[in-house]
């Protein structure tokens, strides 16, 4: 399946629009889902996916299969775009207090994502080993696209603490997943 | 590189993959990422490690118009380096060479253009529907935009525009205030470029502008960076 996607990407690099369409048919719904968890607004998620496909089309030739899967590459674009959009919208929030409130009602999607990970998979096992609040920090960043500051607000800890928790959690995760 | 640096880089790559790096920290990392293969590998490995989380999102339904919108943006975003012979404005500008170096304000430049168009009338070059002289903050002419009847738009920079690493120039037009600026395309440096758009309107008094955006274009489909130059279109008097 992922090999198919890599081939489709290569065809996009040659200018074959049908291949982009094939990627769209296959991945669009999943991309909207990933973008929605971050930006939480349907029409914005759609705008993001629109931009993602334009990016895929323009940058297909830069995809390097020796570095990783085609799917990983494409979903990294989805998350990048969604996170930039989220940062832009949160800057538009009038007060720091509203920003705080916006962060505080986050977390459900993160917990949900964790629950849905396949039992016994390496990622689930390694995330389980993290202390629950630290695990939530990692998930809030990846699944919901929160910044260090927002994660600190959500976890109710100082910014410095949130940063060092994330730093150490990543080091632990990497060791566990190696 | 010693063991500690390598471990730090790994965590840094993880933070980058998570989207946690911001501001200058991110810029420094991205600059290194372009050059350092080892770092690219670290980032890719983090993506693979965490990819299973992407699969846990509930799928969302796209509106039926989404594909159509994507398709019409594909042409618009692709700025092919123009291989054709010098276009109309460029010939014009070259023929105006003797004016170069003279200091004049944008308004005066527009006037000169209007006069000079007469010099070139009759040449067998497709003529644009509208021409805009984009002015920089100090109102000197920065670029010419020509919009043609077939939807193609040609940009001819008249000066260098410094583009920091990781950034690009995005060309926009505003023809409907309610709709907001629409992206015409992206270029990595101030060079002559032709954009094929899905026949955007090209009318007199329509605004064209160039903003500084991330290398992959504005993430939100609207200008996010500073406006480097802008100008209103006028119909050439031929």
Interface residues (C-beta under 8 A of the other chain):
Chain A: X17 X20 X21 X24 X28 X29 X30 X32 X33 X34 X35 X36 X37 X42 X45 X46 X47 X48 X49 X50 X51 X53 X54 X55 X57 X58 X59 X64 X67 X68 X69 X71 X72 X73 X75 X76 X78 X79 X80 X81 X83 X84 X85 X87 X88 X112 X113 X116 X117 X118 X121 X123 X138 X139 X141 X142 X143 X145 X147 X148 X166 X167 X170 X171 X173 X174 X177
Chain B: X7 X10 X11 X14 X15 X17 X18 X19 X20 X22 X40 X41 X44 X45 X47 X48 X49 X50 X51 X52 X53 X54 X55 X56 X57 X58 X59 X60 X61 X62 X63 X66 X67 X69 X70 X71 X73 X74 X77 X78 X214 X216 X217 X219 X220 X221 X224
